[in-house]
Amino acid sequence: MLNVLIFDVDGTLADTERFGHRVAFNLTFAEFGLNWDWDEALYGELLAVTGGRERISHFINAYHPQLPDSITDLKEFVQTLHAAKNRQYAKRVATGQIQARPGVIRLISEAKAAGIRLAIATTTKLENVEALFAASFPENMLSWFEVIATDESVVDKKPAPDIYHYVLEKMAVSAQLCLVFEDSENGLRSALSAGIPTLITVNGYTEDQDFSGALAVVNHLGEIEQPLTCL
């Protein structure tokens, strides 16, 4: 019997990547005087790397952009950039520009009413999750989630299964009693490697990825007046 629903956040609960994180990265680069611009196509490529700090580091290593002469500690510089980007992201989310994807709030509410337990497994920071829920979800909905696993919860990020093992351990539940909602191939591989059945809700960045092994692939979670399409 289904016991727990586990949700990824970015791209799954809301389309935060295209209109939130990508824009926040570019605003941060400008703030630091960097002539870097992550357009939608480039950002789509960078999404293959999970984690904001990891994404910045990968960009520097792969594309070799010019760095300020004042940088003496690259790791510290990346961490500083990422922290500033999270502040920019929080400001953008607070304006209400990023809304929950279709069916998300409905499904979470119905699961809560049915006594199904809820959890989050994301590679973003807790502050980003809190900002999104505060601006775009019903009041106190985040408190319904028993476990909120973020990038601080484990060392190895998706597609490694660690974050899902972490959720299973914290909730003391069997993988087969859970259902994961993800939007990306990396997320799917992470959940399946932990043995958890997974449903995929694609977005513009992930619709062409390989979702072999998913229970189903849909365009969104559906509303009464906006039915989902099974892809």
N, C-alpha and C positions, 0 to 999 in steps of 0.2 A: 504494500500500500504506500502511495506517495506520502512522504513525510516532510521533505524540505525542498524549497526552491532556492537556488543559488544564482545570483545575478552578477554578471560583469557590469561595468558602469559605462565607460567611454564607448560610444557607438552602439551600445545595447539599450541602456535606459534613456539616453538622449544622444543626439548627434553632436557631441561635444568636440569631436576632432576637427571637423572642417571649420566650424564657426566659433569654436572656443579656444582649444589648445593651439591650433595653427596660428590664429590671429594673435594670441598672447605671446607666442614665440617671436613673431615678427615685431610686435611692439617692444618687446624686451631687447631684441637685437638693435633696434633704433635707439632705444634708451641708452644702450652702452656704446653707441657710435659705431656699430658693426654694419657693414654694407651687405649683410646676408638677407636673402629673401626666400622664404619657403613658400613657393606657389603651390597650388593644389596638386599638381602632378608630382612635384618633388616630395611633398609631404606624404603623398600616397606611397611612394617608395620607402620613405623613412619609417613608415608605420610598421614595416616588417621587423623593426627593432622595438621591443617593448621597453617602456620606461623612458621618462623624459631626459634624465641625465645620460642614460645610455644612448638615446637618440642624438643628443648634441655631440657626444664623443664620437659616435659613428660618423656623423656628418663631417666633423673635423678631420677624421682619419681618411674618409673616403673621398672627400671633395677638396681637401687641403685649402680652406679659405684663409685669407690673411688674418692673422691674429695681432692684437695690440702688442707693441714692443714691451709694454709694462708687465706682461704676464710672465711670472716666474714659476707659478705652480698651476699647471693645467687642470688638475683635478679640482683644486679649490675654485678656479675660475668657472668651471662647468657647474659646480655646486652653487656658486653665487648667481650665475645666469638662471639656473633652474628655479631657485628660490624667488628671484625677481619675476620670472615667468608665471609662477603660481600666484603671485600677487596680482599680476595683470589679468590672469584667468578669473580670479575671484571677483575683480572689479567688473569684468565683462558679464559674468554669470549673474551678478547682482542686479544688472539692468533688466533682467528678464528676457534676454534675447534668445536664450537656449531653453527650449521646452522639452518635456518628456515626449518620447516617441509614442505613436499611436498604440493604445492598448496596455501600456506599461502601468499606469496608475490604476486602471480598471483591474488588471490581473493581480497586482499586489494587494489591492483592497479585497478582492474576492478570496484570495488565498488566506489572508488574515482572518476573514470572517469564517472560513471553513476550518480554521485551526491548523493550517499548514504552516510550518516554521519557515523563517526567511533568513537568508544570509547574503552577504556581498563578498565577491572575490575579484579584486581589481589590482592593476599594477600602478594606479595613480595614488597620490597621497590622500590621507584622511581629510585634510583641509579642503581639498578639491571636491571630495564627496559631500562634505558638510555644506560647502558653498552651493553646490548644485541642488541639494535637497531643500535648503533654506529658501532658495529663490524660485524653484520650479515644481515643487511637490507639496502636497497638503501638509499642514503643520503637524509636526511630531511623527511623520511617517518614518523617518530614519530610525526612530526609537523602536520600531517594530522588528528591526533586524537584530537577531540574537548575536550574530558574529559579523563584524565588518573587517575583512582581511584586506590590507592595502600593501603598498610597496615596502612598508616598514615591517611587515609580518614575516617575510621570508627573504632569503638571500637570492635564490635563483628564481627568476621571473618566468612567466609564460614564454615559450611553450613547455617549460619544465612543469611537472605536476605539483610542485611543492605547495603552492597556495591553496590548491584544492585538498591536498592531504591535511593542511593546517585547518581548514574549515571542518573537514570530517572529524578530525581529532577533537577540536573545540566543542563540536556539537554532539560528539559521541554517537554518531549515526553511521549506518552502512551506506556505501556508495550507491547501491542499487535502490535505496529508498529515497534518493535525491534526483532532482532534475536541474540541469544547468542551462542558463540562457547566455549565449555568447554571440558575437557578431563577426569574429575573425577566425582564420585558420589557426593562428597561434593559440587563441583561446580554446578552440575545439581540441587541438592536440593536447593541451594542458589538462582539460577535463577528462578526455578519454584515457589519457595515461594514468589518471587517478581512478579509472573505472566507473566514471559517472556518466549516465546517459545525458545527451546534450541536444538542445534545439538551437538552431541558428537563425537569427534575425539579421539579414544583411543590410548594409548601407552602401552608399556610392563608392566608398573606398574598398569594400570587401566583396562585392557581388560576384567577382570573377575568380575568387579564391577556391581552393580545393576543400570541399566539406565532406569528403568521404567518411562515412562512419556516423554522421549526425542522424538523429532520429527523423528530423525534418529540417528543411530550409525554407523560411518564409520571408516575405518582404517587410513585415512588421507584425505585431501581436494582435492587431485588429480591434476595432470598435464596432458597436452595433450598426452605426451608419457608415462604417468604413471597414468592410471585411478584409481580412488578410488574404494574400495569395500564396499558395504553396508552390514553391519554385522547384 
